[in-house]
Amino acid sequence: MDITSDLKNFCKISGADLCGIADLEPFKKGWTVIPQDLLDTYSRAISVAIRLDDAVIIGISGGPTSEYAQHYRKVNASLDALTAGVVRWIGERGFTASAVPASHIIDETNLLGSISHKAVARMAGIGWQGKSLLIVSPEYGPRIRLATVLTDMPLAADRPIKNRCGTCRECTEACPASAIKNVSTDSRYENRGEAIHLDKCYRRLCEFKRIPDVGALICGVCIKVCPFGRKTKRR
């Protein structure tokens, strides 16, 4: 096995349901990263995904449940433990790596992390970016959580896959904030405002955050209704 296959195999046995490698060169050409020199010493990003539990997602109705909030935090913690292990694995082989936490906001005003997990996952072939901005994987739809590892390890990069949302309007019609514009893209959105009304989405998320036992900016409705998620491969 080559080093890329070894890395992906390690990710899988460490708990990742999906793993892909993104070339960071496009990100260095004006894509948003914080700080701007974040990627200077890195050439690749490893995207890992853990699938969400179907029973928890099915329980979502018009907004997040306490069960979903607990599951959201648990999966994020699992992703952070997974990426910490990947960083160690890479370091033991003489290369440099840095983990980007599963859900960590750097820019509170614009709700941005140091690098977009979704952008990395799309470039790594995990899935395409759907009309809700979520990454939709062929295997599990958007029923996944993502994390990222940046590295200088010379890994073979994967490629983005074709968008398959087509004329589907499920997430647009189900959105409790009426925030999804039903705009599709063949590659990537230049900005989030192309796809969703950010102000509407954020206001509703703040309302959900105040629900007892939720306490996070989460929703879950578009995750539940996506047809690709409903067709998820069962264990």
N, C-alpha and C positions, 0 to 999 in steps of 0.2 A: 504493500500500500504506500502511496505517496503521502507527503506531509498534509496536503489538503484533505485527503480521505481519512487520514489518522485524526485530524482535528475534528472533522464532522462526526466521526465515530465516537470520539470522546464526548462531544456535546450530547449525542444521543444517549449514551450510557449514563450520562450525568443528569438526564431528565428532560432534555429538549425534545419536543415533538417534531420541530422543524428547525433546520439550520441552513444558512446560505452565506455566501461571501460576496461583498460588494467592493467594487473598485472605488476608491475615494477621490480619484482625479476629478470627476465632475463636481464634487462638493467643493473643491478648491477654486472653482471658477464662478464665485459669486453666490453660491448657495449659503443659506443662513447657518452659521455655527457660532457658538459662544464659548470662549473668546475667539476672535478671528484667526488666531494662530493655533487653534486646537489641533488641527490636522497636520501641522508642519512636519512632524516626525513619523507620520503614519501613512501607509499606502493602501491598507485594506481595513474593512470593517466586517466583523462577524455578526450576523443577525441570528438570534435564537428566539424561538417561540414556544410557549407552553399553551396547550389548548385549555379552554375553559370547560367546566363541567356542564354537560347538556342539561342535567336536572336543575341546576341553578339558573341557567339562562332561560329555560322554559318557564320558570316561576316568575319571571319579570312580566309585568303587565303594562301600566302606563308610565312606569318609572322604576328606579332601582329599589330592590328589597334589601333588608338587613342581611339576608343570606348572600346576596350578590356582593354587598359591600365587604363582608368578611372574606368571601372567596377572592375578590379583587385584591385585597391586601395580602392574603396568603400566597397567591400566585406571584405577585410582585416580589415577595420575600424569597420565594423559590427561584425566581429568575435572578435575583441579586446574588444568591448563593451559587447558582450555576455559573454566572459570569465571573465570579471571584475564582472559581475553580479553573475556568478557562484561562484566566490571566496567569494563574500559577503554572498551569500546564505549558503555556507558551514561554514563560520565564525560565522554566526548567530546561528548555531547548535553546536558550541563548538569545531569545528575541524579546522585544519590549511590547507590552500591552497595557491597556487601561480600560476599565469597565465603565460604561455609562448606565447609571441606575435605571431600573424599569420605569419608574414614574417619579421624576424629579424636575421641578420647575426652577429654571435659572432666572428668567425674565418674567416677573409676576405681572407686569403690565400687559405684555403680549402673549402670555401663557406659552412660553417657549422653553424647551430644555436646551442643553448644550449642543445637541444634534438631534434631528428628527429620527426616532426609531422607525417611523413609517417610511420615511424616505430611504433609509438604509435597507429596510426589508424589501421594498419594491426593487431597488437596484440589485439586491441579493437573490431575487427570484422567488422570494417567499410567497408573494401574491401581488395582485394589482391594487391600485388605490381606487376604492369604490367611490360612489357619489356622496357617501357620508364622510369621506376622507379616511375611513378605516381601511386597513389592508385586508383584502379578501383572498384567502388561500384556497386553492382548489380542493384541498383535503378537508378543511374545517371551516371554510367561509371566514367570517370575521371573528369567530369564537376563539380568539387567541390573544395572548398578551406578549409583548415584545421587549427585548433588551438588546444591548449592543456592546461589542468589545472592539476597540480600536487597536490596531497592531501594525508592526513593520514586518511581520512574518510573510515570506513570499508565497502567498496562497493563490491558487487559481480562482479568478473571479467568476461568479455566475452572472447570468443575464436576466433582465426584467422579462416578465411573461405578459402575454396579451391580455388586455382588459376584456372581461366577459360580462360586464354589467348589461350591455345592450340597452333595450328599451324598458328594462325593469324599473318600477317605481315604488317598490315595497318600502324601502327606507324613507323615501321622500314623503309618502302618504302616512306613514306611521309615526314620524317624528313628532313628539309632543310639543316641541317648540316651533314647528313649521319652519325649521331653519335650513333644511336641505333643499337646494335649488334644482335638483334633477339635472345637473350638468355633468356630463361624462368627459373623460380625457383618454387619449390613446397612450399618453406617457405620464406626465406629471402636471399637477396644477402649479402655475407660476406663483400663486399665493392662495391661502386658504379661503379668502373671500370669493374666489371664483366658484367654489363648490357650496359653501354654506354661509348663512347670515351669522357671523360670529357673535354679534351682540345678542341675538335671540337665543342662540345656543347657550351662551355663558349665563344669561339671566336665569334660564331654566335650570341649569346645573347648580347655580347658587341656591335656588329654591330646593332642589333635591338634597343638597348638602345639609340643609337645616332639618331634614327628616330625622327623627330619633333613630339611632343605630346605623345611620348612613355616614354622615360626616366626611364626605369626599365629593369632589366634582365629577360625579359619574351619572350615567343614565342607563344604558344597556338596551334600550328599545330597538335601535337600528341593528344591534348585534343579534338580537333575537329573531327579527323578521327576515333577515337576509336568506333567500332561498338556498344559497350555497352553504350556509350554516346549518339549515334544516336537513340538508343532504349529507351532513358530516358522517364520515366513516366511523362506525361503532367499534369499540375495542372488542 
